[in-house]
């Protein structure tokens, strides 16, 4: 399943490279604006954190619209500028919630954990360890937040609940997805975040959730089935037919096929 997931994500991303680059370019411009504003408030502590919060909120609203738009690519469709702005109007409340979650996680990792470690006692280390592992679980769970909003539910509490359900039911897959996206981010840095960039990560997470949901459809239809032995080859037959196979030549010179 993982091999097909990576293949399908790459195919879909390559086929929609222009859209992905535009989405990434919008994110880069937004990020640059946020960094510039933060540089102006660096010496004013009472302005720095509010400015950072506003910047994170905007970036998360933007990513929420991008995630909802890119989900159409997972479904073998496409999207345009009008779709993107329409999606932004639909998801901005969830984007703000996601931004607050990201901001809280940032504060915990940069302020709370160092505070307990500086106590220099076993109690401090214990509290820091508990907070760290809670943060790790939250990070692995919330990586699917925007994909769940795009595919499953628009209600905030249900999205949060399903984030943790997906993680605890698929811990290995969640950990793999996290490190996969770290690698994608590192690769993207060498390409100025233009490709694969944030769009590539969002698309992968949407593809991952979309294919993972096939498991739950199967278990719902077969309640006595072994949850540890999912017949992925059978479940992915239609997806493999739709995705197809390609040669290296078809990637470089698609018009010659």
N, C-alpha and C positions, 0 to 999 in steps of 0.2 A: 504494500500500500504506500509506504513512504517513497519508494522509488518512483512509482507512478505520480505521486503528489508533486515531487520535485520536477519531473518531466512535464507534467501538465502546466505547472506554474511557469516554467521557463517558456514553453510554447506560447501560452497566453500572453505573457509579458513581451515576448519578442514580436508577436503579431500586433501588439498594441503599444509599441515602443514610443511612438510620437505622443500618445495620450499620457503614458507613464512619465515621460520627460517633462511634459507641461505641468502635470500634477506635482512633480518633484521641484520644478522651477518655482511654482507658486509657494511651496513650502520653504525653499531656500530664501526667497525674497522676504517672507514672513519672519523667518528665523533671523536673518540679517537685520531687519528692522528692530526686532526684540533685543538683540545683542547691542545694537547702537544705542537704544534707549537706556538699557541697563548700564552702559558705559558712562552715560551722562549722570546717572544716579549713584555711581559706585561710592562716592564720598558722602552720600546722604543716606544713612542707614534707615531712616524713617520712610524714605521713598523707594529704596532698593527692593525690599521684599514685596511691597504692593505692586511695583512695576513688574517684578518677576512673575507674580501671580497673574496679572493681566496678560502678560506675554504667553504664559503657559496655557491660560484659558483660550486665548485666540488660536494658538497652534493646535490645541486639541479639538476645537470646533472645526478647524480646517481639515484635520486628519479624519474627523468623523464624517464629513462630507465626502472626502476622498475614499474612505472605506466603503461607504454606501454606493458610490459611483463605480468603484472597481469591482464590486460584487457582481455587477452585470457581466463583466468579462468572464468571471468564473462560470456563469451560466451560458457561455457561448454567445453573448450579445455584445453590445457596445454602449457608449454614452458620449454625450456632447457637452458643450459649455452650458447650455440651458439646463441640462440634467444636473450638472454639478451644482449650480446655484439653487436649483429647486431642492436638491438633497440637503444643501446647507440650511435652508429654511426649515426643513423637516427634522434635522438632527441637532440643531444648535443647543437645545436644553441638555441633551445627553452629552454633547461635547463639553459643556460647562461642568457637568458632574464629573466626567472623566478627567478634566483639567484639575479640579479640586483634589481628586484622588491622587493624581500624579504629583501635585504640589505637596500633599501631606506625606507621601512616600519620600519625596526629596527632603523635606524637613526632618523626617525621622532618621534618614541615613546621614545627614550632614550635621544634625544638632543633637538629637536624643541619644543615639548610640554612642557618639564621642563623649557626651556628658557622663554616661554611666561608666564608660571605660576609664575616664579620668578620676573616678572615685578611688581607683586602685585598691579594691577589696573584692572578695569573692562574691559579695552581694551585687556589686557593680557589674562584675563579669557575668553573673547569672542573669541579671536583668538585660544586659546588652545582648547576651546569647539568645534569650527568649524573643527579644524584639527583632533581632537579626533573622531568625528562622521564620518568624511571623511575616516579616518583610519579604523573605524569599518566596514563601508560599503565595503571598499576595501578588508579587511580581509575576510569578509563573501563571497565576490564575487570571489576572487582569490583562494579560497579553491578548486574550480572546475577547475582551470587552467590546471593541468596535465591531468585530465580526459577528458576535452574538446579537448586537443591536441591528445589524444589517440583515440577519437571517432568521432570528428567532423571536425577539421580543423588543418592544420599545419602552416597557415599564422599568424604571431604574432598579428597583429592588429585585425584580425577577432577573434582570441582566446580571446583577452582582451575584445572586444565588447560583445562576447557571454557570458563571465563571468558575466558581469553586467546585461545582458538580463535574464540569469538564475536566478540571485538573485532578481531582481525587479519583475519578474514574479512569483517567488516562495519564498518570504521572510520568511514565517514560516518554510518551508521545509529547507531552507538554515540555519536558526538559529538552528533548531533541529539537522541538520547534524554537525554543528560546535560543539555544546555541546556534541553530541554523541561521536565525535572524541576526545574531551577533556577527557571524561570518559575512552575511550579506551586507551588513552595515559597514564592516571593515573594507570590503571590496568597493562599496559605493564611495567611500572617502577618497579613494584613488581616482574616482571619476567625478569628483566634485559634487557628489550626492545626486547627480543627474540620472544615473542608471546603475543598478536597479533602484537604489534609493528607497525612500519611505514608501513609494508606490509598490515597489517589489515586495517589501515586507508585509504591507497591508494585503496585497493580493495573495501572498502565500498563506497568511493566516485565514483569509476567507476561503481559499481553496481547501485548507486543512480542515476547517470546521465543516465545510460542505461535504467533503468525503467522509469525515468522521461520523456525520449524522446518518450515513448509510448503515453504520453499525447499529444504531438505535432503531432504525426502521426494521432491520433484520430481527433484532431481539424482540421488538414488539410483535412481529408476525410469528416469531418462534420463541415463545416464552420459556421453553424447556431447553433451549440451546445452551451450549457451553460458552460463557462470556469470554473465556480465554482463547477460544479457537474460532475466530470469525472467518468465514470463507470469503476472504477478500477477492480471490480470483473470480469467483462467481458474481460477487457484488459489483465488480468494476468492469464487467463485460461491456455494458453500454457506454460507459465513460471512455474506455479504451478505443472503442469504435469511433466515437465522436472526436476524440483527440487525434487518433491516427498516428502514423509514423512519418518521419521526414529524414532526408539525407542532408549532409552538410551543405551540398550545393543548393538545396532548396532554401536554406537559411540565408545564404549570401545572395543568390540570384532567384528569388521566388517567382519572378515573372517568366522564367524559363520552364517552369513545371507545366 
